[in-house]
Amino acid sequence: MSSPEIASLSWGQMKVKGCSTTYKDCKVWPGGSRTWDWRETGTNVSLLFTTLHLKQDSENGPENSVEHSPGVQPADLEEVVKKGVKTLVIGRGMSEALQVPASTVDYLKKNGIEVLVLQTEKAVAEYNALAAQGVRVGGLFHSTC
């Protein structure tokens, strides 16, 4: 079985070729895909407030950012790893808010799996290129922040 193409990606929406479901976040592997809810393994959303030094023109005020912590866990990957992938691509989100701890990367490497951790648009492009080459590639993609 080949890895399915990610047919489209926009903020909060992903479509996998051959699947009628529109995903917010998804897991893909040779022969399939499903919704990925990273909260299942304990990742939460935190709103962080970072204050910047205010300039006299007061154009710059406090800046808000979002972080998903602790991030992608080995448990998030197990289902895809069990499908026999050789490469796994992780999309951290459009603004790369989803964290990928070193322990998660180490887990994949110890299982002999090449891992690519990228901003989601770049991750989807890389995943699709690998899938088109016939690589047994899997992916986990976060389509918002």
DSSP file with accessible surface (Angstrom, degrees, kcal/mol):
  #  RESIDUE AA STRUCTURE BP1 BP2  ACC     N-H-->O    O-->H-N    N-H-->O    O-->H-N    TCO  KAPPA ALPHA  PHI   PSI    X-CA   Y-CA   Z-CA
    1    1 A M              0   0  180      0, 0.0     2,-0.2     0, 0.0     0, 0.0   0.000 360.0 360.0 360.0 144.8    0.0    0.0    0.0
    2    2 A S        -     0   0   91     28,-0.1    29,-2.1   134,-0.1    27,-0.1  -0.591 360.0 -98.8 -99.2 162.1    1.1    3.5   -0.7
    3    3 A S        -     0   0    9    132,-0.4   131,-0.1    27,-0.3     2,-0.1  -0.612  45.0-114.3 -78.1 133.2    0.9    6.5    1.5
    4    4 A P        -     0   0   24      0, 0.0     2,-0.2     0, 0.0   127,-0.1  -0.388  28.1-113.1 -71.8 145.8   -2.1    8.7    0.6
    5    5 A E        -     0   0   88     -2,-0.1    12,-2.8   126,-0.1     2,-0.9  -0.493  19.7-123.2 -73.7 141.1   -1.5   12.2   -0.8
    6    6 A I  E     -A   16   0A   3     10,-0.2    10,-0.3   118,-0.2     3,-0.1  -0.812  29.6-168.5 -80.9 111.0   -2.5   15.2    1.3
    7    7 A A  E     +     0   0A  56      8,-1.7     2,-0.3    -2,-0.9     9,-0.2   0.827  59.8   0.7 -77.9 -33.3   -4.8   16.8   -1.3
    8    8 A S  E     -A   15   0A  58      7,-1.5     7,-2.2    -3,-0.1     2,-0.3  -0.994  54.4-169.0-156.6 153.6   -5.3   20.2    0.4
    9    9 A L  E     +A   14   0A  43     -2,-0.3     2,-0.3     5,-0.2     5,-0.2  -0.982  18.8 148.3-145.1 128.4   -4.2   22.2    3.4
   10   10 A S  E >   -A   13   0A  56      3,-2.6     3,-2.6    -2,-0.3     2,-0.1  -0.917  63.1 -54.3-146.1 173.0   -5.5   25.5    4.8
   11   11 A W  T 3  S-     0   0  149     -2,-0.3   133,-0.2     1,-0.3   132,-0.1  -0.291 125.7  -6.1 -55.0 116.5   -5.8   26.9    8.3
   12   12 A G  T 3  S+     0   0   21    131,-2.0     2,-0.4    12,-0.2    -1,-0.3   0.488 121.0  87.3  79.1   5.7   -7.7   24.4   10.3
   13   13 A Q  E <   +A   10   0A 111     -3,-2.6    -3,-2.6   130,-0.3     2,-0.4  -0.990  43.1 171.0-144.6 132.8   -8.5   22.1    7.4
   14   14 A M  E     -AB   9  23A   0      9,-2.4     9,-2.9    -2,-0.4     2,-0.4  -0.996  12.2-161.0-136.3 141.4   -6.8   19.2    5.7
   15   15 A K  E     -AB   8  22A  63     -7,-2.2    -8,-1.7    -2,-0.4    -7,-1.5  -0.979   6.5-153.5-122.1 135.8   -8.0   16.8    3.1
   16   16 A V  E >   -A    6   0A   4      5,-0.6     3,-2.0    -2,-0.4   -10,-0.2  -0.921  32.5-105.3-107.8 131.2   -6.4   13.4    2.3
   17   17 A K  T 3  S+     0   0  136    -12,-2.8     3,-0.1    -2,-0.5   -12,-0.0  -0.288 106.0  18.5 -56.6 132.6   -6.9   12.0   -1.2
   18   18 A G  T 3  S+     0   0   90      1,-0.2     2,-0.4   -14,-0.1    -1,-0.3   0.491 105.7 100.1  85.6   3.4   -9.4    9.2   -1.2
   19   19 A C    <   -     0   0   34     -3,-2.0    -3,-0.3     2,-0.1    -1,-0.2  -0.983  58.4-155.8-125.2 134.3  -11.0   10.2    2.1
   20   20 A S        +     0   0  111     -2,-0.4     2,-0.2    -3,-0.1    -1,-0.1   0.627  65.7 100.8 -83.8 -11.2  -14.2   12.1    2.5
   21   21 A T        -     0   0   61     -5,-0.1     2,-0.6     1,-0.0    -5,-0.6  -0.491  64.1-144.5 -77.5 138.3  -13.3   13.4    6.0
   22   22 A T  E     -B   15   0A  73     -2,-0.2     2,-0.3    -7,-0.1    -7,-0.2  -0.930  24.7-156.6 -98.3 122.2  -12.0   17.0    6.5
   23   23 A Y  E     -B   14   0A  10     -9,-2.9    -9,-2.4    -2,-0.6     3,-0.2  -0.720  27.3-164.2 -98.6 151.0   -9.4   16.9    9.3
   24   24 A K  S    S+     0   0   92      1,-0.5   119,-0.8    -2,-0.3     2,-0.4   0.845  93.5   2.1 -87.4 -53.2   -8.2   19.7   11.6
   25   25 A D  E    S-C  142   0B   7    117,-0.2    11,-2.2    11,-0.1    -1,-0.5  -0.976  85.8-175.6-128.3 144.2   -5.2   17.6   12.6
   26   26 A C  E     -CD 141  35B   0    115,-1.8   115,-2.7    -2,-0.4     2,-0.4  -0.968  27.3-141.5-146.2 160.1   -4.5   14.2   11.1
   27   27 A K  E     -CD 140  34B   5      7,-2.7     7,-2.1    -2,-0.3     2,-0.3  -0.946  25.7-173.0-111.4 138.0   -2.3   11.1   11.1
   28   28 A V  E     +CD 139  33B   0    111,-2.6   111,-2.4    -2,-0.4     5,-0.2  -0.967  10.6 160.4-132.5 151.4   -1.5    9.4    7.8
   29   29 A W  E >   - D   0  32B  25      3,-2.4     3,-2.6    -2,-0.3     2,-0.2  -0.944  56.1 -55.7-156.2 168.2    0.2    6.2    6.9
   30   30 A P  T 3  S+     0   0   10      0, 0.0   -27,-0.3     0, 0.0   -28,-0.1  -0.353 127.2   5.6 -55.4 115.4    0.5    3.8    4.0
   31   31 A G  T 3  S+     0   0   48    -29,-2.1     2,-0.3    -2,-0.2   -28,-0.1   0.422 126.2  32.0  92.3   0.5   -3.1    2.8    3.3
   32   32 A G  E <   -D   29   0B  16     -3,-2.6    -3,-2.4   -30,-0.1     2,-0.3  -0.993  46.7-159.7-170.7 177.7   -4.9    5.1    5.7
   33   33 A S  E     +D   28   0B  26     -2,-0.3     2,-0.3    -5,-0.2    -5,-0.2  -0.969  11.4 176.7-162.2 161.0   -5.5    8.2    7.7
   34   34 A R  E     -D   27   0B  74     -7,-2.1    -7,-2.7    -2,-0.3     2,-0.1  -0.976  42.2 -73.1-161.0 167.2   -7.5    9.4   10.7
   35   35 A T  E     -D   26   0B  74     -2,-0.3     2,-0.6    -9,-0.2    -9,-0.3  -0.371  41.9-146.3 -61.7 141.2   -8.1   12.4   13.0
   36   36 A W        -     0   0    3    -11,-2.2     2,-0.7   105,-0.2   -11,-0.1  -0.963  15.3-176.2-114.2 116.7   -5.3   13.2   15.3
   37   37 A D    >   -     0   0   59     -2,-0.6     3,-2.1     1,-0.1     4,-0.2  -0.890   4.5-171.2-110.4  97.4   -6.2   14.6   18.7
   38   38 A W  G > >S+     0   0    1     -2,-0.7     5,-1.5     1,-0.3     3,-1.0   0.640  79.2  74.6 -68.7  -9.4   -3.0   15.3   20.5
   39   39 A R  G > 5S+     0   0  119      1,-0.2     3,-1.8     3,-0.2    -1,-0.3   0.745  77.8  77.9 -70.5 -20.9   -4.8   16.0   23.7
   40   40 A E  G < 5S+     0   0  115     -3,-2.1    -1,-0.2     1,-0.3    -2,-0.2   0.794  99.5  41.0 -56.2 -29.4   -5.3   12.2   24.0
   41   41 A T  G < 5S-     0   0   43     -3,-1.0    -1,-0.3    -4,-0.2    -2,-0.2   0.177 130.1 -89.5-109.2  15.0   -1.7   12.0   25.2
   42   42 A G  T < 5S+     0   0   37     -3,-1.8     2,-0.4     1,-0.3    -3,-0.2   0.556  73.0 145.1  98.5   9.2   -1.7   15.1   27.4
   43   43 A T      < -     0   0    0     -5,-1.5    -1,-0.3    27,-0.1     2,-0.3  -0.678  27.1-171.9 -83.2 132.8   -0.7   18.0   25.2
   44   44 A N  E     -G   69   0C  99     25,-2.4    25,-1.7    -2,-0.4     2,-0.5  -0.778  24.4-112.2-119.7 166.4   -2.5   21.2   26.2
   45   45 A V  E     -G   68   0C  73     -2,-0.3     2,-0.4    23,-0.2    23,-0.2  -0.843  31.1-172.5-100.1 131.2   -2.8   24.7   24.8
   46   46 A S  E     -G   67   0C  50     21,-2.6    21,-2.4    -2,-0.5     2,-0.6  -0.987  17.8-143.9-123.8 133.8   -1.2   27.5   26.7
   47   47 A L  E     -G   66   0C  99     -2,-0.4     2,-0.4    19,-0.2    19,-0.2  -0.866  23.2-160.8 -94.4 118.2   -1.5   31.2   26.0
   48   48 A L  E     -G   65   0C  63     17,-3.1    17,-2.2    -2,-0.6     2,-0.6  -0.838   7.6-151.1-102.6 139.6    1.8   32.9   26.7
   49   49 A F  E     -G   64   0C 143     -2,-0.4     2,-0.5    15,-0.2    15,-0.2  -0.950  13.8-176.1-111.2 121.1    2.2   36.6   27.3
   50   50 A T  E     -G   63   0C  65     13,-2.5    13,-2.7    -2,-0.6     2,-0.4  -0.969  14.3-147.3-116.4 123.8    5.5   38.0   26.4
   51   51 A T        -     0   0  116     -2,-0.5     2,-0.3    11,-0.2    10,-0.0  -0.751  10.7-154.2 -93.5 137.7    6.1   41.7   27.1
   52   52 A L        -     0   0   68     -2,-0.4     2,-0.3     9,-0.1     8,-0.0  -0.746  33.1 -93.1-101.6 155.0    8.3   43.6   24.8
   53   53 A H        -     0   0  184     -2,-0.3     2,-0.4     1,-0.1     7,-0.1  -0.527  50.1-122.7 -65.2 125.5   10.3   46.7   25.7
   54   54 A L        -     0   0  122     -2,-0.3     2,-0.2     5,-0.1     7,-0.1  -0.590  20.1-142.4 -77.9 131.3    8.0   49.5   24.7
   55   55 A K    >   -     0   0  127     -2,-0.4     3,-2.2     5,-0.3     5,-0.1  -0.513  27.7-107.4 -83.6 162.1    9.3   52.0   22.2
   56   56 A Q  T 3  S+     0   0  209      1,-0.3    -1,-0.1    -2,-0.2    -2,-0.0   0.826 121.3  58.9 -61.9 -29.6    8.5   55.6   22.6
   57   57 A D  T 3  S-     0   0   86      1,-0.1    -1,-0.3     0, 0.0    -3,-0.0   0.559 100.0-141.4 -76.6  -4.3    6.2   55.4   19.6
   58   58 A S    <   +     0   0   94     -3,-2.2    -2,-0.1     1,-0.1    -1,-0.1   0.684  61.2 130.5  50.7  26.2    4.2   52.8   21.6
   59   59 A E        +     0   0  155      1,-0.1     2,-0.6     2,-0.0    -1,-0.1   0.850  61.5  63.8 -68.7 -35.3    3.7   50.7   18.4
   60   60 A N        +     0   0   61     -7,-0.1    -5,-0.3    -5,-0.1    -1,-0.1  -0.832  65.2 158.8 -98.2 120.6    4.9   47.6   20.1
   61   61 A G        -     0   0   28     -2,-0.6    -9,-0.1     1,-0.3    -2,-0.0  -0.390  54.1 -38.2-116.4-162.6    2.9   46.4   23.0
   62   62 A P        -     0   0   98      0, 0.0     2,-0.5     0, 0.0    -1,-0.3  -0.305  59.5-143.4 -60.0 145.0    2.6   43.0   24.7
   63   63 A E  E     -G   50   0C 110    -13,-2.7   -13,-2.5    -3,-0.1     2,-0.3  -0.938   7.3-149.6-115.0 133.3    2.7   40.2   22.3
   64   64 A N  E     +G   49   0C  96     -2,-0.5     2,-0.3   -15,-0.2   -15,-0.2  -0.771  18.0 175.4 -98.9 147.5    0.7   37.0   22.7
   65   65 A S  E     -G   48   0C  45    -17,-2.2   -17,-3.1    -2,-0.3     2,-0.4  -0.967  22.0-132.2-144.8 161.8    1.7   33.6   21.5
   66   66 A V  E     -G   47   0C  54     -2,-0.3     2,-0.4   -19,-0.2   -19,-0.2  -0.923  18.7-173.8-116.4 140.8    0.4   30.1   21.8
   67   67 A E  E     -G   46   0C  63    -21,-2.4   -21,-2.6    -2,-0.4     2,-0.7  -0.999  16.4-149.6-134.8 136.5    2.4   27.0   22.8
   68   68 A H  E     -Gh  45  98C   4     29,-2.3    31,-1.7    -2,-0.4   -23,-0.2  -0.940  36.6-140.0-105.2 112.9    1.2   23.4   22.8
   69   69 A S  E     +G   44   0C  49    -25,-1.7   -25,-2.4    -2,-0.7    -2,-0.1  -0.959  69.7   8.4-132.7 143.1    3.1   21.6   25.5
   70   70 A P  S    S-     0   0   60      0, 0.0     2,-0.2     0, 0.0    -1,-0.2  -1.000  97.4-165.0 -77.9  -8.6    4.5   19.1   26.2
   71   71 A G        +     0   0    0     29,-0.1     2,-0.3   -27,-0.1    29,-0.2  -0.613  42.8   6.7 103.6-160.6    4.0   18.5   22.5
   72   72 A V        -     0   0    0     27,-2.7    32,-0.2    -2,-0.2   -34,-0.0  -0.475  69.8-162.9 -67.9 122.5    4.1   15.4   20.3
   73   73 A Q    >>  -     0   0   46     -2,-0.3     3,-1.6   -35,-0.1     4,-0.9  -0.705  33.2-110.2-105.0 156.1    4.7   12.3   22.5
   74   74 A P  H >> S+     0   0   33      0, 0.0     4,-1.3     0, 0.0     3,-1.2   0.879 119.4  62.3 -51.1 -35.5    5.9    8.8   21.4
   75   75 A A  H 34 S+     0   0   48      1,-0.3     4,-0.5     2,-0.2     3,-0.1   0.819  97.1  57.7 -62.1 -29.6    2.3    7.6   22.2
   76   76 A D  H <4 S+     0   0    0     -3,-1.6     4,-0.3     1,-0.2    -1,-0.3   0.789 111.9  42.2 -66.0 -28.3    1.0   10.0   19.4
   77   77 A L  H XX S+     0   0    0     -3,-1.2     4,-2.8    -4,-0.9     3,-0.5   0.654  87.7  88.8 -94.4 -20.4    3.3    8.2   17.0
   78   78 A E  H 3X S+     0   0   83     -4,-1.3     4,-2.6     1,-0.3     5,-0.2   0.865  86.2  53.1 -52.4 -45.0    2.9    4.5   17.9
   79   79 A E  H 34 S+     0   0   56     -4,-0.5     4,-0.4     1,-0.2    -1,-0.3   0.915 114.7  41.5 -58.9 -43.1   -0.1    3.9   15.6
   80   80 A V  H X4>S+     0   0    0     -3,-0.5     3,-1.3    -4,-0.3     5,-0.7   0.907 112.3  54.1 -73.0 -41.0    1.8    5.2   12.6
   81   81 A V  H ><5S+     0   0   21     -4,-2.8     3,-2.0     1,-0.3     4,-0.3   0.915 102.5  58.5 -58.8 -41.4    5.1    3.5   13.6
   82   82 A K  T 3<5S+     0   0  170     -4,-2.6    -1,-0.3     1,-0.3    -2,-0.2   0.668  91.9  70.3 -65.2 -14.4    3.2    0.1   13.7
   83   83 A K  T < 5S-     0   0   87     -3,-1.3    -1,-0.3    -4,-0.4    -2,-0.2   0.433 117.4-109.2 -82.5   0.1    2.2    0.6   10.1
   84   84 A G  T < 5 +     0   0   33     -3,-2.0    -2,-0.1     1,-0.2    -3,-0.1   0.779  54.0 172.6  82.0  30.0    5.8    0.0    9.1
   85   85 A V      < -     0   0    5     -5,-0.7    52,-0.2    -4,-0.3    -1,-0.2  -0.364  25.9-162.4 -71.4 149.3    6.8    3.5    8.0
   86   86 A K  S    S+     0   0  134     50,-3.4    28,-2.4     1,-0.3     2,-0.4   0.646  80.5  30.5 -99.0 -26.0   10.4    4.2    7.2
   87   87 A T  E     -fe 114 137B   8     49,-1.5    51,-2.3    26,-0.2     2,-0.4  -0.993  66.7-162.8-134.7 140.1   10.1    8.0    7.4
   88   88 A L  E     -fe 115 138B   0     26,-2.8    28,-2.2    -2,-0.4     2,-0.5  -0.995   5.1-159.3-126.8 127.9    7.8   10.1    9.6
   89   89 A V  E     -fe 116 139B   0     49,-2.5    51,-2.2    -2,-0.4     2,-0.5  -0.920   5.0-161.8-107.9 129.6    7.0   13.7    8.9
   90   90 A I  E     -fe 117 140B   0     26,-3.2    28,-2.6    -2,-0.5     2,-0.6  -0.955   5.5-154.9-115.0 123.4    5.7   15.9   11.8
   91   91 A G  E     -fe 118 141B   0     49,-3.3    51,-1.3    -2,-0.5    28,-0.2  -0.876   2.2-163.8 -97.2 117.3    4.0   19.2   11.0
   92   92 A R        -     0   0   50     26,-2.5     6,-2.5    -2,-0.6     5,-0.2   0.429  51.2 -87.6 -81.8  -1.1    4.3   21.5   14.0
   93   93 A G    >   -     0   0    0     25,-0.3    27,-1.5    49,-0.3     3,-0.7  -0.389  47.1 -70.8 112.4 165.0    1.5   23.9   12.9
   94   94 A M  T 3  S+     0   0   30     50,-3.6    51,-0.2     1,-0.3    -1,-0.1   0.838 138.6  28.8 -64.5 -33.4    1.4   27.0   10.6
   95   95 A S  T 3  S-     0   0   88     50,-1.1    -1,-0.3    49,-0.5    50,-0.1   0.179 113.6-114.3-109.2  11.4    3.3   29.0   13.3
   96   96 A E    <   +     0   0   84     -3,-0.7    -3,-0.2    48,-0.3    49,-0.1   0.843  67.2 144.1  58.9  41.7    5.1   26.0   14.7
   97   97 A A        +     0   0    8     48,-1.9   -29,-2.3    -5,-0.2     2,-0.5   0.735  43.0  90.4 -80.1 -23.4    3.4   26.2   18.1
   98   98 A L  B    S-h   68   0C   0     -6,-2.5   -29,-0.1   -31,-0.2     2,-0.1  -0.656  75.1-138.6 -80.9 121.5    3.3   22.4   18.6
   99   99 A Q        -     0   0   60    -31,-1.7   -27,-2.7    -2,-0.5    -2,-0.1  -0.434  12.8-161.0 -78.9 150.7    6.4   21.3   20.4
  100  100 A V        -     0   0   27    -29,-0.2   -29,-0.1    -2,-0.1   -27,-0.1  -0.882  19.6-145.0-130.8  98.3    8.3   18.1   19.5
  101  101 A P    >>  -     0   0   36      0, 0.0     4,-1.5     0, 0.0     3,-1.1  -0.240  20.9-117.0 -63.2 153.2   10.5   17.1   22.4
  102  102 A A  H 3> S+     0   0   71      1,-0.3     4,-2.9     2,-0.2     5,-0.2   0.848 114.8  63.4 -57.5 -33.5   13.9   15.5   21.8
  103  103 A S  H 3> S+     0   0   70      1,-0.2     4,-2.0     2,-0.2    -1,-0.3   0.843 101.0  51.4 -63.1 -30.9   12.6   12.3   23.5
  104  104 A T  H <> S+     0   0    0     -3,-1.1     4,-1.8     2,-0.2    -1,-0.2   0.926 111.0  46.4 -71.2 -44.1   10.1   11.9   20.7
  105  105 A V  H  X S+     0   0   28     -4,-1.5     4,-2.5     1,-0.2    -2,-0.2   0.926 112.3  51.7 -62.6 -43.6   12.7   12.3   18.0
  106  106 A D  H  X S+     0   0   77     -4,-2.9     4,-2.7     1,-0.2    -1,-0.2   0.894 104.9  56.4 -59.9 -41.6   14.9    9.8   19.9
  107  107 A Y  H  X S+     0   0   54     -4,-2.0     4,-0.9    -5,-0.2    -1,-0.2   0.922 110.2  44.8 -56.1 -45.9   12.0    7.3   20.1
  108  108 A L  H ><>S+     0   0    0     -4,-1.8     5,-2.5     1,-0.2     3,-0.7   0.934 112.7  49.8 -66.4 -46.0   11.7    7.4   16.3
  109  109 A K  H ><5S+     0   0  132     -4,-2.5     3,-1.9     1,-0.3    -2,-0.2   0.893 107.2  54.8 -61.4 -39.3   15.4    7.1   15.6
  110  110 A K  H 3<5S+     0   0  177     -4,-2.7    -1,-0.3     1,-0.3    -2,-0.2   0.757 106.5  53.0 -64.8 -24.2   15.7    4.1   18.0
  111  111 A N  T <<5S-     0   0   87     -4,-0.9    -1,-0.3    -3,-0.7    -2,-0.2   0.255 122.5-108.9 -92.8  10.7   13.0    2.4   16.0
  112  112 A G  T < 5S+     0   0   64     -3,-1.9     2,-0.5     1,-0.2    -3,-0.2   0.740  73.7 138.9  72.7  23.5   15.0    3.0   12.8
  113  113 A I      < -     0   0    8     -5,-2.5     2,-0.2    -6,-0.1    -1,-0.2  -0.892  51.8-132.9-108.2 128.5   12.7    5.7   11.5
  114  114 A E  E     -f   87   0B 115    -28,-2.4   -26,-2.8    -2,-0.5     2,-0.4  -0.559  27.9-156.6 -72.6 138.9   13.9    8.8    9.8
  115  115 A V  E     -f   88   0B  23     -2,-0.2     2,-0.4   -28,-0.2   -26,-0.2  -0.965  15.5-169.9-125.8 137.4   12.1   11.9   11.2
  116  116 A L  E     -f   89   0B  41    -28,-2.2   -26,-3.2    -2,-0.4     2,-0.6  -0.997   4.7-167.0-122.9 125.1   11.4   15.3    9.7
  117  117 A V  E     +f   90   0B  54     -2,-0.4     2,-0.3   -28,-0.2   -26,-0.2  -0.963  27.9 149.0-116.0 114.7   10.0   18.0   11.9
  118  118 A L  E     -f   91   0B  51    -28,-2.6   -26,-2.5    -2,-0.6   -25,-0.3  -0.913  55.2 -78.8-141.5 164.1    8.8   21.0    9.9
  119  119 A Q     >  -     0   0   22     -2,-0.3     4,-2.8   -28,-0.2     3,-0.2  -0.371  59.5-108.2 -59.0 144.0    6.3   23.9    9.8
  120  120 A T  H  > S+     0   0    0    -27,-1.5     4,-2.9     1,-0.2     5,-0.2   0.858 115.4  50.4 -58.7 -42.7    3.1   22.2    8.5
  121  121 A E  H  > S+     0   0  114      1,-0.2     4,-2.0     2,-0.2    -1,-0.2   0.939 116.8  42.8 -60.8 -42.2    3.0   23.7    5.0
  122  122 A K  H  > S+     0   0  141     -3,-0.2     4,-2.4     2,-0.2    -2,-0.2   0.881 112.9  54.1 -68.7 -37.1    6.6   22.5    4.4
  123  123 A A  H  X S+     0   0    0     -4,-2.8     4,-3.0     2,-0.2    -2,-0.2   0.917 108.4  48.3 -64.2 -42.4    5.9   19.2    6.2
  124  124 A V  H  X S+     0   0   12     -4,-2.9     4,-3.0     2,-0.2     5,-0.2   0.927 111.5  50.0 -65.2 -43.2    2.9   18.5    3.8
  125  125 A A  H  X S+     0   0   63     -4,-2.0     4,-2.2    -5,-0.2    -2,-0.2   0.931 114.3  44.7 -60.5 -44.1    5.0   19.3    0.8
  126  126 A E  H  X S+     0   0   79     -4,-2.4     4,-2.4     2,-0.2    -2,-0.2   0.921 113.4  50.3 -66.3 -45.3    7.8   17.0    2.0
  127  127 A Y  H  X S+     0   0    0     -4,-3.0     4,-2.9     1,-0.2     5,-0.2   0.943 111.5  48.0 -56.9 -50.2    5.4   14.3    2.9
  128  128 A N  H  X S+     0   0   37     -4,-3.0     4,-2.5     1,-0.2    -1,-0.2   0.895 110.7  51.7 -61.3 -38.3    3.7   14.4   -0.5
  129  129 A A  H  X S+     0   0   41     -4,-2.2     4,-1.2    -5,-0.2    -1,-0.2   0.931 112.5  45.4 -64.3 -44.1    7.1   14.4   -2.3
  130  130 A L  H  <>S+     0   0   20     -4,-2.4     5,-2.1     2,-0.2     3,-0.3   0.919 112.5  50.8 -65.0 -43.2    8.2   11.3   -0.4
  131  131 A A  H ><5S+     0   0   16     -4,-2.9     3,-1.7     1,-0.2    -2,-0.2   0.914 107.5  53.7 -61.1 -40.5    4.8    9.6   -0.9
  132  132 A A  H 3<5S+     0   0   91     -4,-2.5    -1,-0.2     1,-0.3    -2,-0.2   0.794 105.2  55.0 -65.1 -26.9    5.1   10.3   -4.7
  133  133 A Q  T 3<5S-     0   0  143     -4,-1.2    -1,-0.3    -3,-0.3    -2,-0.2   0.443 121.3-109.7 -84.0  -2.2    8.5    8.6   -4.7
  134  134 A G  T < 5 +     0   0   59     -3,-1.7    -3,-0.2     1,-0.3    -2,-0.1   0.578  64.0 155.0  85.6  10.5    7.0    5.5   -3.2
  135  135 A V      < -     0   0   41     -5,-2.1     2,-1.9     1,-0.1  -132,-0.4  -0.456  54.9-116.7 -69.3 140.6    8.6    5.9    0.3
  136  136 A R        +     0   0   90     -2,-0.1   -50,-3.4  -134,-0.1   -49,-1.5  -0.604  57.8 166.6 -76.7  85.4    6.7    4.2    3.1
  137  137 A V  E     - e   0  87B   0     -2,-1.9     2,-0.3   -52,-0.2   -49,-0.2  -0.809  22.2-172.7-111.2 143.4    6.1    7.6    4.8
  138  138 A G  E     - e   0  88B   0    -51,-2.3   -49,-2.5    -2,-0.3     2,-0.3  -0.826   8.7-163.7-122.8 168.5    3.7    8.5    7.6
  139  139 A G  E     -Ce  28  89B   0   -111,-2.4  -111,-2.6    -2,-0.3     2,-0.4  -0.998  22.1-157.6-154.7 154.2    2.8   11.9    9.0
  140  140 A L  E     -Ce  27  90B   0    -51,-2.2   -49,-3.3    -2,-0.3     2,-0.4  -0.995  27.3-172.0-128.5 124.4    1.3   13.8   11.9
  141  141 A F  E     -Ce  26  91B   0   -115,-2.7  -115,-1.8    -2,-0.4     2,-0.5  -0.977  19.6-162.8-130.1 130.4    0.0   17.2   10.9
  142  142 A H  E     -C   25   0B   0    -51,-1.3   -49,-0.3    -2,-0.4  -117,-0.2  -0.939  10.1-166.9-107.2 122.3   -1.3   20.1   13.0
  143  143 A S        +     0   0    0   -119,-0.8  -131,-2.0    -2,-0.5  -130,-0.3   0.383  63.2  48.3-100.9   3.9   -3.2   22.6   10.7
  144  144 A T              0   0   17   -133,-0.2   -50,-3.6  -132,-0.1   -49,-0.5  -0.068 360.0 360.0-113.5-136.5   -3.6   25.6   12.9
  145  145 A C              0   0   27    -52,-0.2   -48,-1.9   -51,-0.2   -50,-1.1   0.761 360.0 360.0 -53.3 360.0   -1.1   27.5   15.1
